[in-house]
Amino acid sequence: MGDDERARLTPYMEQVHVEPRQTLSAAGEPIEHVYFPVDAVTSTLMLLPEGESVEVGLMGAEGVVGLALLYGDQIASTTVIVQIGGAAVRIRSEDLVREVVERGTPFHRLLLRYANLFLAMVAQVAGCNASHSVEQRLARWLLLVHDRVGRDTFALTHEFAALMLGVRRASVTQVANTLRTAGAIEYRSGQVTIVERAALEHASCGCYEVIRDLSESIFDHARRQRTPADF
């Protein structure tokens, strides 16, 4: 982001703390704020007709919540909740539309690039959910969260993991025990610790590397353009 654009947007930006399971946008509801996670992690959920939900996307500091606004839609098509609480920067939707989208600024083009990459990540997750085992998917999910939180220990319950993966809690308990036996993770009191990342990568499917590379490409593009992906 250029200095002029940063200076113009700063008065509209607000530092906030988001809590686990907080809803940042709800499917079918107006988008009131756009969020840029700093060290928080969010999950994009698709609600199924039966009332259940499954995670189709995950984002951290590389992402933005409220992508529909970039295409002129004021209504959210998916639900986004906070997976790991932390800091975020937010801006009111009308301010982002007026100051970024309608002006067609370089930052708007960067956000559109991210939106395109996020669609690719969603497609990869959909293929992963359909084709790979619960163990592979849980390992992939833990790796992606680990990349974003920047620490080895973070909050996680089996119930929440089951919700994200769209499986039964018993299935998560079983595969978590398998990963613990393999020395990849340790789990106690609602906290998971990545003990041996290499073992976790071995347990994961190749989808992790694909999604990781997609995530990193947005930062690489931002660096080439001298446009930071965060505030």
SULQUI-V889483 format. One record per pair of residues at least 24 apart in sequence whose ideal C-beta (glycine too) atoms are under 10 Angstrom apart, sorted by the first residue. I is the first residue (numbers start at 0). J is the second residue. Records with the same first field share a line. If there is no record, write none. Layout:
I: J / J
//
This chain:
0: 99 / 104 / 105 / 106 / 109 / 221 / 224 / 225 / 226 / 227 / 228 / 229 / 230
1: 104 / 105 / 106 / 224 / 225 / 226
3: 104
4: 98 / 99 / 102 / 104 / 105 / 106 / 107 / 226
5: 106 / 226 / 227 / 230
7: 98 / 99 / 102 / 104 / 106
8: 88 / 90 / 94 / 95 / 98 / 99 / 104 / 106 / 230
9: 230
10: 90 / 94 / 98
11: 89 / 90 / 91 / 93 / 94 / 95 / 97 / 98 / 99
12: 88 / 89 / 90 / 91 / 94 / 95 / 230
13: 87 / 88 / 89 / 90 / 91
14: 86 / 87 / 88 / 89 / 230
15: 39 / 86 / 87 / 88 / 89
16: 81 / 84 / 85 / 86 / 87
17: 41 / 64 / 80 / 81 / 82 / 83 / 84 / 85 / 86 / 87 / 89
18: 81 / 84 / 85
19: 80 / 81 / 82 / 83 / 84 / 85 / 154 / 155 / 156 / 159
20: 80 / 81 / 82 / 84 / 159 / 162
21: 79 / 80 / 81 / 82 / 84 / 87
22: 75 / 78 / 79 / 80 / 81
23: 64 / 65 / 75 / 78 / 79 / 80 / 81 / 87 / 89
24: 64 / 65 / 66 / 67 / 68 / 74 / 75 / 76 / 77 / 78 / 79 / 80 / 92
25: 74 / 75 / 77 / 78 / 79 / 80
26: 52 / 74 / 75 / 76 / 77 / 78 / 79
27: 74 / 75 / 76 / 77 / 78
28: 73 / 74 / 75 / 78
29: 73 / 74 / 75 / 92
30: 64 / 65 / 66 / 67 / 68 / 72 / 73 / 74 / 75 / 76 / 79 / 91 / 92 / 95 / 96
31: 65 / 73 / 75 / 89 / 91 / 92 / 93
32: 64 / 65 / 87 / 89 / 90 / 91 / 92 / 94 / 95
33: 63 / 64 / 65 / 66 / 67 / 68 / 69 / 88 / 89 / 90 / 91 / 92 / 94 / 95 / 96 / 99 / 110
34: 58 / 62 / 63 / 64 / 65 / 79 / 81 / 87 / 88 / 89 / 90
35: 60 / 61 / 62 / 63 / 64 / 65 / 86 / 87 / 88 / 89 / 90 / 110 / 228 / 229 / 230
36: 60 / 61 / 62 / 63 / 64 / 81 / 82 / 83 / 85 / 86 / 87 / 88 / 89 / 147 / 229
37: 85 / 86 / 87 / 88 / 229 / 230
38: 83 / 84 / 85 / 86 / 87 / 147 / 148 / 149 / 150
39: 64 / 81 / 82 / 83 / 84 / 85 / 86 / 87 / 147 / 148
40: 81 / 82 / 83 / 84 / 85 / 143 / 144 / 145 / 146 / 147 / 148 / 153
41: 79 / 80 / 81 / 82 / 83 / 85 / 87 / 147
42: 77 / 78 / 79 / 80 / 81 / 82 / 83 / 140 / 144 / 159 / 162 / 163
43: 75 / 76 / 77 / 78 / 79 / 80 / 82 / 117 / 120 / 121 / 124
44: 77 / 78 / 79 / 80 / 162 / 163 / 165
45: 76 / 77 / 78 / 121 / 125 / 165
46: 77 / 78
47: 165
51: 162 / 165
52: 77 / 78 / 80 / 162 / 163 / 165
53: 124 / 125 / 128 / 162 / 163 / 164 / 165 / 166
54: 80 / 82 / 121 / 124 / 128 / 136 / 140 / 160 / 162 / 163 / 164 / 165
55: 117 / 120 / 121 / 122 / 124 / 125 / 128 / 163 / 165
56: 117 / 118 / 120 / 121 / 122 / 123 / 124 / 125 / 210
57: 82 / 83 / 117 / 120 / 121 / 124 / 139 / 140 / 143 / 144 / 146 / 147 / 163 / 210 / 214
58: 82 / 113 / 117 / 120 / 143 / 147 / 214
59: 83 / 85 / 143 / 144 / 146 / 147 / 148 / 149 / 214 / 229
60: 85 / 86 / 87 / 146 / 147 / 148 / 149 / 214 / 218 / 228 / 229 / 230
61: 113 / 116 / 117 / 146 / 147 / 213 / 214 / 215 / 216 / 217 / 218 / 221 / 228 / 229
62: 110 / 113 / 114 / 116 / 117 / 120 / 147 / 214 / 217 / 228 / 229
63: 88 / 90 / 95 / 109 / 110 / 113 / 114 / 117 / 228 / 229
64: 89
65: 89 / 90 / 92 / 95 / 110
66: 110 / 111 / 113 / 114 / 115 / 117 / 118
67: 92 / 114
68: 92 / 93 / 95 / 96 / 99 / 100 / 110
69: 95 / 96 / 99 / 100 / 107 / 108 / 110 / 111 / 113 / 114
70: 100 / 111 / 114
71: 96 / 100 / 101
77: 121
80: 159 / 162 / 163
82: 140 / 144 / 147 / 148 / 153 / 154 / 155 / 159 / 160 / 162 / 163
83: 144 / 147 / 148 / 150 / 153 / 154 / 155
84: 153 / 154
85: 147 / 148 / 149 / 153
87: 230
88: 229 / 230
90: 230
105: 224 / 225 / 226
106: 221 / 224 / 226 / 227 / 228
108: 220 / 224 / 226
109: 217 / 220 / 221 / 224 / 226 / 227 / 228
110: 217 / 228
112: 216 / 217 / 220 / 221 / 224 / 228
113: 213 / 214 / 216 / 217 / 220 / 221 / 228
115: 213 / 217
116: 210 / 212 / 213 / 214 / 215 / 216 / 217 / 220
117: 213 / 214 / 217
118: 213
119: 209 / 210 / 213 / 216
120: 206 / 209 / 210 / 211 / 213 / 214
121: 210
122: 209
123: 205 / 206 / 207 / 209 / 210 / 213
124: 206 / 209 / 210
126: 204 / 206 / 209
127: 203 / 204 / 205 / 206 / 207 / 209 / 210
128: 164 / 165 / 166 / 206
130: 204 / 206
131: 203 / 204 / 205 / 206
132: 170 / 174 / 202 / 204
133: 160 / 161 / 164 / 165 / 166 / 167 / 170 / 171 / 173 / 174 / 175 / 177
134: 170 / 171 / 173 / 174 / 175 / 177 / 178 / 181 / 202 / 203 / 204
135: 174 / 202 / 203 / 204 / 205 / 206 / 207
136: 160 / 163 / 164 / 165 / 166 / 171 / 174 / 203 / 204 / 206 / 207
137: 161 / 163 / 164 / 166 / 170 / 171 / 173 / 174 / 175 / 177 / 178 / 184 / 199 / 202 / 203
138: 174 / 177 / 178 / 181 / 183 / 184 / 198 / 199 / 200 / 201 / 202 / 203 / 204 / 207
139: 164 / 199 / 200 / 202 / 203 / 204 / 205 / 206 / 207 / 208 / 209 / 210 / 211
140: 164 / 203 / 207
141: 175 / 178 / 183 / 184 / 191 / 193 / 196 / 199 / 202 / 203 / 207
142: 183 / 193 / 196 / 199 / 200 / 202 / 203 / 206 / 207 / 208 / 210 / 211
143: 203 / 206 / 207 / 210 / 211 / 214
144: 191 / 193
145: 184 / 191 / 193 / 196 / 199
146: 196 / 207 / 210 / 211 / 214 / 215
147: 214
148: 193
150: 192 / 193
151: 184 / 185 / 191 / 192 / 193 / 194 / 196
152: 185 / 190 / 191 / 192 / 193 / 194
153: 190 / 191 / 192 / 193
154: 188 / 189 / 190 / 191
155: 184 / 186 / 189 / 190 / 191 / 192
156: 186 / 188 / 189 / 190 / 191
157: 186 / 189 / 191
158: 189
159: 189
160: 191
174: 202
177: 202
178: 202 / 203
//
